[in-house]
Amino acid sequence: MRISRITLAALCIGVGLSAQNSSFAQNPSREIVTLGRGVLSSKASILVLEMTIVGAGPTAQDARTRSASKTEGLISDFRRFGLKPEDWERSLSVARRPIPEEPKRLAFWATTTLIARLDDFAAGPDMLDRATLMEVASIRFRFEASDPQAEYERALKRALADARFKAEALAAEGSVKLGALIGCEELAVPAAPGPWAGLPAALASGSNESADVPSHQQVADLKKPVVTTTAEVRARFAIVE
């Protein structure tokens, strides 16, 4: 989650620095420009469980019906973990794709995505085993923080501190004195894996792999509930004459 403009302005004087050349300095004799990176690891408070259920049929209605039947069976079964039907977020997509075993024949594929957020994830490994037994098309786990905005602000402060540390090292090397922060810019950080959407890779690519083979991707380490937040900045520091 990106920090608000107001918060960033309070942390970085001169927000909105325009893009610069590869040296990151328009006037290197009067300022030092560095990149800072802050990485924050904190204990997770929420486990996001995401599963996809696929149903295929000669018509879109047949595909939806089969996907819905599998979905209701899964939701009913997961009551054993304390998850009620209203705890799930649902989304449905339908596409016409080749049949994996017969690429020249087309069929309709209905994909239902289920997402649940759990503040008690002790049963995470058991959920993975159960979903595997029920042959869902895809399973994913990921951890989240209860207040991602606050986590990002802390990571951003670390990034600014890292930028200053580098600037001080460069100033010492150049036998000059580092002055105040005169401008900074928040840099984009590659997003973490987000919700899976669409068909399993084997179906989308027209592969000959069986549509019944689950594709399990356990993003989160269920034994280490940790959320990693990263922030990056480009900061400009004055050189004291």
N, C-alpha and C positions, 0 to 999 in steps of 0.2 A: 504494500500500500504506500502511495507517495505522500510525502508530508505536505501539509497545506502551505500555500504561498505566504501566509502571515507568519507561521512558525519559522519557515525558512528565512524570511526576511529578518527575523529577530536574531537568527543564528549566523547568517551570512550577510554582511553589509554589501550592498551593491548587487542585489540579485538581478539576473538578466544580462550578464556579461555576454557579449556577442562572440561568435566563433572566431578563433585566432589561428595563426599559422602553426606549423609543427613545433616551433619552439615555445608556443603558448605565451609569448610575451611580445607586445607591440613595441615596448621600449625597454629592452633588457638591462640598460644601464641604470634604470631607476626603479625597477621592480623585479621580484622573483615570483614565478608562477609554478605551482606544483600540483600534482594530483594526490588526493588522499583517499584512503579506503578504510572503512570501518566495518568489522564483522562482529556481530553479537550473537552469542549462543545462549539460549535461555530454556528453562524447563517448559515443555509443552503443557497446555491446559485443555486442549481440544483435539480429539482424533476425528478426522473426516474419513468416513468409509464410503467408497464409491464402487458401485457394481453395475455392469451392463448385462442385459438379458436380450438375446436375439431370437426372433421367430421368423421363419421363412414360409412362403406359400405362393401359390400361383396367382393370387390376387392380393391387393393391398389389404383388404379386409381380412383375408385368411392369415396374413402375416401379423397383423395387429392382434387378432384373436389369440394366436399362439403365443406371442410375446406377452400379452396380458395375462394369459393363464399361468405361464411360468413365473411372471412377476408376482401375482397374488399368492402363489405357492411359496415363493421365497419370503415375502413379507409375513405370511402366516407362520412360517417355520422360525423366523428370527424373533418371534415373540419370546422364545426361550432365553434371549439375551436382554429382555426388558424393553425391546423396541416395539412401540405401538405403531399402527398404520399411519397415524398422523405425524409421526416423527420423520417420515421419509419425504424428501423432495423428489418429484418425478418429472421426467421429460421423455418425449417420444419422437422419434424420427423414422421416416419410411423412405426407402430408396429402392430402385430397380437395378439389380446387379446380376452379373453372370453367376451361374451355379459353379462352385469351385471344381467339382468333378467333371462338369460339362460346360466349359467356357462359352460355347456357342448358344447355350440355352440361358434365358433370363428368368429371374424370379424376383419376387418382392421380399425385402428384408426389413423387418420392423425392429428397431433397437430402442429398448427402454433403459434409461439411466436412472438409478436410484442413489440418492446421497443422504447420509445421516451424519449428524455431528454429535459426538459423544464426549461428555466431560468425565466419564468413568470408562477407561479403555482397557481395564484389566483383562477383559474377555476378547481382546483383539485377536490373539492367535487362534482361539477357538472359532471365532467368526470366519477367519481365513480358511480353516479346515472345513467348516461346514459349507461355506460357499463353494469350495472346491468340489466337495461331494455332490453338490447340487448342480455342478457343471455350468456355472454362469460363464458368459463369454469373456468377461474381463473383471478383475478385482484390483482396486487401488486403495492404499492407505496413505494419508499424509497428516502431519501435525500442524496445528495452528496455535497462535498465542491468543489469549483472551483480549488483549489490547495491542494489536499490531501497530497502531499509530505511535504509541509510547515507545515500543521497541524500536521502531524506525528512527524516531528522534534521538534515541540513545546511540544508535549506530551512526547517525549523521554527525553527532558530536565527536565520536571517535574518528570519523573520517576527517573532520576539520583539524583535530589534534594531530593526526598523522600527516596532514598536509603541512602544518606548521613545523613539525619535527623535521621533515625533509627540507623545508625552506631554511631552517636554522642551520642545517648541515651544509647546504649550498652557500649560505652567507658566510659561514666560518671558512669554507674552502676558498672563497673569493676575498677574504679579509675585509668584509663589509659588515655593517650592523643592520640586522633585520628590524623593520619597523612594524607598524600596525597592519592588520588585515584591511585591504582597501576594496576588495570585491571577491565574490565567489559564485560558483555555478554548480547546481546539482546535476549530476550526470546520471543517465539512465543505467540501471542495472538489469541484466537479463532476468526475465521472470522465471520463477520456479515452475515446475510442471503443474499445469492447471487441470481443471476437470477434463476427463477424456470424453470425446464426443464422436459420434458417427459409428461406422462399422468397424469390427475388428480388422486388423491389417490384412489378414489372409483373404477376407471377403472383398475389401476395397480394392485390392490389387489384382483380383481375379486369380489368385493363387489356387493351386490344386489341393491345398491343405483342407482338411475336413472342417466344416463349420461347427462341428460339435466339440472340437478341441478347445478348451478354455485357454485364454491368454492372460496369465496372472502376472501382474506387475506390482510388487510390494514396494512402493516408493519409500515409505517410512520404515525405520528400524523399530519394530514394536518393543524391543527390549531397551531402547534408549530414546525416551520421549523428549527430543530436543528440537527446538525451532531455531533455525539460523537466519538472521536478518542482516542484509548487506546494504551499505550506502557508499556512494562515491561522489567526490566533489573535485572541482578545479578551483584553486584558491590563488589570489594575487596578494602579495605582501609588498609593502613599500620598503625601499632601501633608504636608511637614514644617511643623509649627507654628512 
